[in-house]
Amino acid sequence: MQVPCAHLCLGMGRNRSWGTLGSGRTSTPGHQSGPLTRRRAVSQLYRRYLLFSISASDPSLRSGTQAPDIHLGEPARGTGCVRGKQTSIRVQDCGRREEARAASRELRREKAQEHPRESWAHPQPYPAPQPLALRPETQPCPACRSSPPGRLLLRPALPGHPFLLPIMAVYRLCVTTGPYLRAGTLDNISVTLVGTCGESPKQRLDRMGRDFAPGSVQKYKVRCTAELGELLLLRVHKERYAFFRKDSWYCSRICVTEPDGSVSHFPCYQWIEGYCTVELRPGTARTICQDSLPLLLDHRTRELRARQECYRWKIYAPGFPCMVDVNSFQEMESDKKFALTKTTTCVDQGDSSGNRYLPGFPMKIDIPSLMYMEPNVRYSATKTISLLFNAIPASLGMKLRGLLDRKGSWKKLDDMQNIFWCHKTFTTKYVTEHWCEDHFFGYQYLNGVNPVMLHCISSLPSKLPVTNDMVAPLLGQDTCLQTELERGNIFLADYWILAEAPTHCLNGRQQYVAAPLCLLWLSPQGALVPLAIQLSQTPGPDSPIFLPTDSEWDWLLAKTWVRNSEFLVHENNTHFLCTHLLCEAFAMATLRQLPLCHPIYKLLLPHTRYTLQVNTIARATLLNPEGLVDQVTSIGRQGLIYLMSTGLAHFTYTNFCLPDSLRARGVLAIPNYHYRDDGLKIWAAIESSGPRFPGQD
């Protein structure tokens, strides 16, 4: 039951205005009592009168442990009136104050005449004065039109102390700092709790010693004059401390234990740079349909607006997948932006002034684009150090052996074993020993680096005029080419995308590229072996068909050209386009369109954490002019852009779905296809544990 605008103000003197409670005297005539007894009696009388007079229609308040809604000092925002300067204890009922006082005085006078002694020595509960009408708690105060305030629990009055003491609502915070290098901060950290019934005052988190060291877990208390209701937001304020320069802080999470013992988790898991305020929501995933409060809807809008200003799209080349524009990571005012917007201006990725050679290395690197990256998508310090420790020794080893900037031709095939001079494994040893065998050549189509090229065919394409006589020696006498086509044992690897790929010059020599067609047969023993190879898409006298019955070196050279085409398609399209660039588009859309509390955002974030960073590194070292692709591949940077734009134009939704892709290529029944077997298990695990949508089978 709410009392509109009822104010309890502490601070009155010990004997001030106490004579108005009885018959105008502080002691009963004829009754002798000491000062302590009189004070105790008066204290009990006034306390009972106060509690019963304001809770006539609510028996739950007569226990003396709960008081009606009151304002004590400055309330939480939006919870009611403020009356902090009164110095006498009084109960106001807006415009009915004088009427209530008159009725209560008349009632007390009648009781004192009926029981002149007992009423003072043994005070009894008085009935509530009728003029003090209590209003429903849903109605605002008729005087100031403020909303009803929250309840405060009051301690029973102590003997000799007639005033009532409030019990503070204490919220316990557990703040976890990330374990990364330089994740701690020396800045001042303050918090504000926002609930359905108001918000707490801004309180600085400070303990003895350093508070936010890397990997630390610190506990703090936030005291409020009333419970805040259901917690909606937690504001984290990062401000300057003394003369120290600003630094970054990686906040992992903040756990809040409410007065009733319930725990609310506020995940952060982001870098907070500069001096700013970050608003965190509880960890429970919520869609926009589940948010009805204007505060939460506005929070979503502001968060996405800030992200869209930070993460901007950029078109790298016509027909190329859109990517993140690292030039959009600019200095922004921390106190005016929501979050995820603090970093340093970087040079445009296409700016040739930042594209320069490293000493001793033959290719250029776009260094400025690697220097600056939004802190919440860049590599951590430990991951950066790990990357450098893996890349630098390998590059130096290639440099010292003369392989990194080699310009001449190989003298003999055994010289290529120098590539595996270090980091030898069982796989590298097996490859160097069996790379020229037909059995291993076919096995790589199933479980090699690019196991998505095979298509089962029921008839030969017109651009590959292979006859039964050509392959009869390999098929044997018990079968023929047409029979094997009908049985589904003939497969084709078609590199049509390379037919019009541009080439360039390396070391003053024109380079070439093949667009081969490779026909393979699944033998009764379960081995996949090549049947025929044509190195162009146009049959004719200038495009012979190579067979296993040809000379050893002709057949080996034909397979080598196929492997060269396999490398170009795999590195540029299968790997870089489908694995990196398309994932970057999804990562960008997630950051720009989904707030932190969205369930899909929480699902995708761990998988796209470093996608933007690794793609930026690839563009700075591989795709930049005179970069690694220009220096070591026959098609160069322009050919790479052509392959990716052409591949994207022919990319369909079926390619995204592994079961559909396997079914479309006709490879669901081929044996020893470990890529298919393992991939379907992973697909099933994701499908069974992921969210389901209406209409999904």
N, C-alpha and C positions, 0 to 999 in steps of 0.2 A: 504494500500500500504506500503510495507516494503522497507526501505533503507538499503542496506547491509552495515554493519559495520559502521553506522553513529554514531558518538560520540559527545555528548554535555557535555563539562567539565566546571564546574563553578570554580570561584576563581580568575579571572583576575583582575587587577587593574582598577581604575576608568578611566584613560586616556590612557591606554596602547593600542597601535596599532589602535587607532580610525582614524588616518589620512588617512588610506588606503581605507576608505569606499567611499570617494568622489574624489575630484581632488587633493588630497594631502594636503588640508588645513582643519582646524577645523571650519572655518567660511567663508561665501561668501563675496567676495570683494564688497564694497559699501553697504552692508547690516549690520545694527547695531542691535544687539540683545543681551539680557542678557545671563548670564551663564545658567540659568534655561531653557530659551527658546531653546538655542542651544542644551543642553543635551536632552531635550524632543524631539526635531526634530531628532537628531541623533539616539535616542533610537527607535523612531517609524520607522525611515528609516531602521535601521538594523533588527528590528524585522520583518518588512514586507518582506525585502529581504530574510531573513532566511526562513520564512514560505513558501514564494512563490517559492523560488529556489529549495526547496526539495519536493514540492508537485505539480509539474507542471501538472502531469497527474491525480491527485486526487483532484477534487474541494472541497471535504468534509473537507480538511485540511486548507482551506483558511479562515476559520472563526476566527482563532487566538486562539481557545480553545483546539486544539488538535495538538500534534506534532508527527512527525514520530517516529518510534521505535528507542529508544536510549538506551544507557547503562549509568547508573548513579551510580558510585561506584561499589561495588561488586554485580553482578546479582545473581538471583536464579540459582540453579544448572541446568546445561544443557540448559540455555536459550541464550547463546551467548558469545561474547568476553567481556573482562574486560579491561577498559582503565580508571583507577582511579587516575592517577598521572599527567594528563595534566593540565596546568594552564592557557591556553588561549582558548577563544571560537572559535571553528572552526568546519567546516563541512568537513569530509573526505569522499572520494568515492574511497577508495583503491588506485589503480594506476592512477586514473584520477584527482588527486587533483590539480596539476599544470595546467593542461589544463583547468579545471573549473575556476581557479583563473584568468588566462589570459583572458578568454572570458568575465568574469564578469567585469574586469577592463576596457576592451574596450567598453563594453556596457555602463557603467557608464560615461565614458569620453564623448561619443556621446550625451548622455542625458544632461550632464552639459553644453555642448556648445549650445544646442538648447534652454534651459531654465536656464539661469544662476542664476536667482533669485528664480523663482517659485519652481524649483526642490529642493531647500534647505528649503525655507519657508513652502512649502506645498508638502511634498514628496508624490509621486504617486506609486502605485504598479508597480514593474518592472516585465517584463516577465521573465520566468525561463530560465536560461542559458541552452542551448541545450546539452553541454558536460556532464552535471550532469544527467546521465541516471539512472532512477530508475529501479530496478530489481523486478520481481515478488516475493511476500513474501514466496513462497514455495522454492525458491532457497537459498542455503547456501551462506555465505560470500565467494567470490572467493579467498580472501587472506588467511583467517584462517580456512575456511571450517566449520564454526560454524553455528548452526541452527538459523533462524531468531528470534530475541528477542520479548518479549511481549511489548504491548503498555503502555506508561505512559501518564496520563493526566497532562497537564501543566497549571498553572495559568497564566493569561496575565501579562506581565511585568508592574511593577509600574513605574510611572514617575520618572526619575532619576536613575532607577535601570534596566539596560538593560538585565540582566540575567533572566532566566525563572526558576521558583520554581516548583519542582515536588509535586504532591499530593500523599501521602502515602495511600496504600491499608490497611484498618484496618479490622481485623477479631475479632469478639467478641465471647468469650468462656464462657459458663455456665457449671461449673463442679459440679456434684452432688456426694456426699459421702453417702454411705449406712447408714441406721439408726441403724445398729447392734452394739452390745457392742464391744468396741475396734476396731471399723471400721476406725477411723481416723488415721492420721500419722503426725509425725513431720519431716519426711524426705523432702528434696527438690524435688519438682515436676516441671518438664519442659516439654514443648510440641514442636513438630515440625509438621507443616502442609505440606502435600505432595499433589500436584495437577498435572494436566496434563501439565501445563506450568512451573513447577518448584516446589521448596519447600521453606518454610520460614526458617529463621534462628532459631536455637534453642533458646527458650525464657523461662525463669523461671517464674512460676506463683507465685507471691508474693504480698501480701497486708498487711495492718496494722493489727496486731493481728494474731491469729491462723487461718490458711487458711483451713485446711481439718479436721474439727471436725466431729464426727459422725452425720449424718443427715443434714449437712450443704450444702448450695447451694451458690457457689462463682462465681463471674463474673470477667473476665479478658479480656485484649486486646492484640492481636498479630499484630504488624505492619510489613508490607512488602513493598518493593520498587515497587512492581507490583502485580497485581492480579494473583492468582495461577491457574486460570481456574477451572475445575471441581475437587473437592476434592476427592482424592482416598484413602489416609491413614492419620491417626493421630497417631504420635508416642508419647508415654508417657514415659518420662525418670524419674526414681526414683533413687535419689542419696543421699549420706550422707549429713546430716546437722550438722555442727559443731562437737561437741563431743558426740552427742546423739547416742545411739545404734539403729540399724536398727529395724524397726517394720513393721507390715502389714498394708495395706491400701485396703479397699474395695471401689472400684470406681464403682458407679452405671452407670453413663452415662456422656457424654460430648456433649453439643449442640454447634454448631458453626454457627454464623450468618455471612454470607459473605457480602462484600461491597455492593452488589446489593440488600441486604435484604433477600435473600433466606436462609433457615435454613437447616443445615445438622446435623443429629443425629448420634452419634457414641456410641452405647451401649457397655458397658463393663461387668458389673455384675459379677465381679470376684475379688478374693483376689490377690493383687500384693505384693509379699514378697521379701525381700532383695533389692539389688541394681540392677536394670535391666531396660530394654526397652521393652515396650509392644506396638505392632502395632495394631491399631483398624481400622476397616473398617466401612463405613456408614451402617446404620441399614437396608437398603433395601436388601432383600434376593436375592442371586444370585447363580446360578449353575455354574459349570466350563465352560459350553458352552457359558455363557454370559460374560465371562472374556476373553478378547483378548489381553490385555496389558501384556507384559512380567513381569512388576512389580507386578501385581496382581496374575499372575500364580505362580511366585516365592514365593509370600507371602503365598499362599495356601500350597505349597510344604513344606516350612519351618515350618509352623504351625502344619501340620499333622506329620511331622518327630519328632518334639518336643513332641507332644502328645503320639506318639507311643513309645518313649523312657520312658515316664513317666508312662503310663498305659500299663502294660504288662500282658499277660495271664498266668494263672497257672492252672494246673490240680490237683484237690483236691484228686480224687480217680478214678480208671478205671470206665468208663461208667458214670461218674459224669459230670454235666455241667461245662465248664471252667469258671474260676472266675478271679477276679483281684488279682494280686500278690502285697500285701502291702509292700513286701520287695523291690519293684522297686521304691518306693518313697524315693529317696536318695538325699543327698546334691548335688546340681549342681551349677555350676558357673552361676550366674545371667546374667553376661555380655556376656555369650557365648550361652545362651539358649534363645529361643523365649519367651515362657510364659508357665504358668501352670506346672512348673517343680521345684518349690522351696519348699522343706520340709525337714524333718529329717529322717535319717535312722531308720528303724524299725526292730524288730526281726522277723524272719520267723515264719509264723503261726504254723508250725509243730514243732517248737522248744519247747521241754518240759521244758526248763529252765524258760520260761515265764509263764508256766501253773501252777498256784498255788491256794491254798485255800484262800478264804477270811475269816477273823476271825468271827466265829460264824455261818458260812454258810456251808452246807454239800457238795457243788459242787465246782469244780475248774473253774477258769476263766483265759483265756489267756490275761493277763493285757497288756503286751507290744504292742500287735496288736491293742489295743484300744487307745493307747497313741498317735500314729502318723498316720496321714491320710492326703492325699493331700488336701490343704486348700479349693479348689473349689468344693470338693465333700463331705466334712465332715460336720457334724452338726455345725450350728452357736452356739455361746455361749448361746444365749437365748433358743434355742431349746434343747441344752444339759442340761441346768438348769431345763427346763420344764420336760424333760425325767426323771431326777433324782428325782424331787419332786413327780412324779407319781409312780415311781418304789420303792423308798426307803420306804415310809409309808406302802405300801401294803406288801412288804417283811418283814418289822419289825412286822406288825400285824400278819402275818402267823407265824413268829418266836415266838412271845410272846404267841400265842395260841397253840404252840406245833405242828403245822401242817407242817411246812417247813421241818423239819428233823424227821418226824414221821416214826417209823420202825415197829410198831405193826399193827394188823388188827383192822378194825372198830368193835366196840362192837354191835352197832345197827345203823340202817339207819338214825335215827334222829340225830345221832352225825355229819352227813355230813352237817347239816344245819349250823354248826359252820363256814363253809367256807364262807357263806354269812353273817357273823357277821357284816361287814361294807359294805359300797357301795351298799346298798340295793336299787333295782329299781322295777318297776312294772313287768318287764320281769323276774327278778330273783325270785320274789315272786310267779309268775305264774308257773314257771318251778318247784320249790320245791313242789308245791301243785299238779301238774298234770303230773309229769314226768313218772309215771308208767302206765298211761292210754294208750290204744291202739290208740285212736284218736290222741293224741298228738305225739305218736311215729311215726305215718304215716305223720303227718303234718310237722315234722322236716325234712323229706326227700324232702319236697317242699320248705320250707322257713327257714330251719335251717342253720347251719354253713357250711354244705357241700351239697348243693342242686344240685349236678351233678352226682349222683350215679344211678338214676332211668333209666331203659330202658324198653320200652313197648315191650312185646313179643307176638307172635302169636302162639307159641307152647312151651311146657316145655322142658328144656334141659334134656339130659339123666342123668346128674349127680344129678338131683333133681326129684326123682320119687314120686311126689305128685299125689294122685288119687282124683277122684271126691268125693268119699265117705269120705275122710279125711276132706274136706272143705265144704261139703254139709250143715252141721248145720249152718255155718256162711253165705253161699250164699242164703239159703232159698229154697223154693220149686219152685219158678217161673223161676229159671235159674240153670245152671250147669257150671262147670269149662270150658268145651270146648266152650260153648256159650259165656262166658265172654272173653275167649281168642280171639274168632273171632270178638267180638265187640271192642277189643282194650282196655279192662278195667283191664288187668292183667299186673303188672309191676314187674321187678326183680332188686334187688340190689345184685351184685355179688362181693365179696371181694376175688377174686381168687389170687390177688397179694400177699396175706399174707400166701399162702399155704406153701411156702418154706422159709419164713422169719426166720432168725436165732434168737434165744432167748438167754438170759444170766441169771445170778443169781443176786438177790438183797437180801442183808442182809443174805447171805448164803442159800437162798432158790431158787430153780429152778423156772423160770417163763415160762408161756405158752401164746400162742396166737391162736386165732381161725380164720379160713378163711370161714366165713358163707355165705350161700345163703338165702336171705330173699325174700319171695314172698308176694306181696301186691295187694290189690283189691280196685278199685275205685267204691264205692257204689253208688246207685242211688241218694243218698242225697249229693253226691259230696265230701264225706270224703274218704281219703285214709287210709286203715287199713291193718295190717299184717294178712296174711292167714296161712303161714307156715315158719318155720325157721329150716335150717340144718346147723350145726356148722362146717362142713368140706366140702371139695370138692369131697370127695369119699363116696358114699352111702354104707350102710351096717349095720350090727348089731351094730358095734361100733359107728355109726353115725346116731342116731335116728332123726326123724323129729318131731320137737315140734310144737304143735297146740294150738290155743286159748282155746280149750276144755280141755287141760291138767290142772293139778293142778295149783293154783295161783302162787306158788313159782317156780315151774318148768318153767312156761311160762315167769315169770318175770326174772328169771336167764338167759333164752335164749335171751331175749331182751337186757339184760345187756351185754352179750358177744358181741352181734351185735353192741351195742353202743361203746364198747371198740375197736372193729375193725374199726368202723367209725372214732373214734378219731385218730387212728394210720394212716389211709389212708388220712384223711383230713389234719392233721398237717404236715405230711411229704411230701405228693405228691400234693394234691390240693392246699394247702397254700404255703408251703415253696418252693417246686419245681416249680410249675407253676406261682406263684405270685412273688417270690423273685429271685430265681436262674435264671430262663429263662429271666426275666426282666433285670437281671444283664448282661447277655450275650448281650442283645440289647443295654444296656447303654454303655457297653465297646466298642461295634462295632461303636456306634455313636461317642464316644469320639476319637476313633482311626482313623476313616475313613471319617468323615464329618467335614469341617471347620466351624468356628463360623458363617459365612455368609450364609451357606447352609440352604434352607427353611426347610428341614426335621430336621436339628439340632435345629432350632428355635422352631419347633413344639414339639419335644420330650424333650427338656431340662427341662422345668418346671415339667414334670412327672417323670424324672429320677434323679432329683437333689440330693436326699439323698439315692438312691438305693444302691450304693456301701458302704456307711457308715453303713446303717442298716444291710446289709448282713454281713459285717465284725463283727459287734456286735453279730449277731446270731451265726456266726462260733466261736467266742471267748467264748461264754457262753453256747451254746447248743451242737455244734458238736465237741467241743474239748474233748480229752480223760478225763474221769471222770467228765464230765460236767453235765448239767442238764438232758440231754437225757439219759445218762448212769445211772443216779441216780433215775429216776422216771418212766421210761417206761420199758415194758417187753422185747422189742427187742433190746434196747440199741443203741449205736452208730453204731455198725456193721450192725444191722438190719435196721437202718435208711438209711445207705448208700446203702444197698441192695434194699430197696423199691424205692429209688430215681433212681438208675441206671436202675432197671427193668421198672419203670414207664416211664422214658425217652425213653427207647428202643421201647415202644409201643405208644409213643406220635406221633400224626399225625398233619398235617396242619389243618385238620377239627376241631381239638380241639381249635385252635386259633380263629376260626370264630364262634361267638355265634349262628347266625341263622343256619349255617350248623350243628353245634353240637346238637342243639335242634331238628332239623329235623332228624338227624341220630339216636337219642335216642327215637324218636317218642313221644315227650312230648309237641308238639305245641298246642294240643287241651285240655290238662288236665286243669281243673278249679282250681282257687285259687293258681295259681303258680306265686307268686309275683316276684320271682327271674327272671323268663322268661319275664314277662311284663315290669318290670323296666329295665332289661338288654337290651331288644330290643329297648326301647326308647332311651337309651344312645347310643346304636350302631347306630341308625338312625341319631341322632344328630351329632355324630362324622363323619359319612359317608357323611352327607349333607354339613358340614362345612369344611371338610378336602380337601386337594388337589386331583384333579382327573388326571388320567394318560391315555394315549392313549390306547384304547381297553377296558377301564373300563365301565361296564354297568351302 
